[in-house]
Amino acid sequence: MTENHQISRLFKASPKRVFETWLSGVEKSRGAGIKSTIEPIVNVPFKEVDGYVTGTNLLLEPYHKIVQAWRTTKFPEGSKNSLVTILLSASHSGTVATIEHDDIPVGYSDSCKQFWSDYYLEPLSEYLSVDNRRFMHGRRSFTDAVSRDIVNIQTATANFGYGSTTRKKSQ
């Protein structure tokens, strides 16, 4: 008998950026602070978190889906690998990553869910958000809770960086 769970997180980055970070040992090590040997190649074993996690990429659909055979050293001896499916969907605020974790040995689902959050989702979310803030050059995002008005401003002279233009004044 096995268990499963699902956990989702919004990353403030494109699906391409999330996909490439998730499958790069260097980027994942830098972003999540875990040692990772993962590569974007199918059927090549990887280790993460100092060998606590081992796995193999089974299917890679660029920027949309990652399927892995996955286990931790805490799984009971003789238990089969669990199956992890990471689905990436673009949203207006970035990318929603949904992790579907199946075939987890009974009694390990809650610890795996917490592990995903603590070692992958939280630190990668912060890493990609910081990287995205650099890209956005100070732009801020708005939520529905923020009240804002749209104001149309017209001036007699407009400067767009390529010289200026003068508007004709209406009489």
Secondary structure, DSSP 4 states (H G I P E B T S, - for coil): -EEEEEEEEEESS-HHHHHHHHT-HHHHHHHHSS-B---S-TT-EEEETTTTEEEEEEEEETTTEEEEEEEETTSPTTPPPEEEEEEEEEETTEEEEEEEEEEEETT-HHHHHHHIIIIIIHHHHHHHHHHHHHHHTT-----TTS---------SEEE-SS-EEEPPPP-
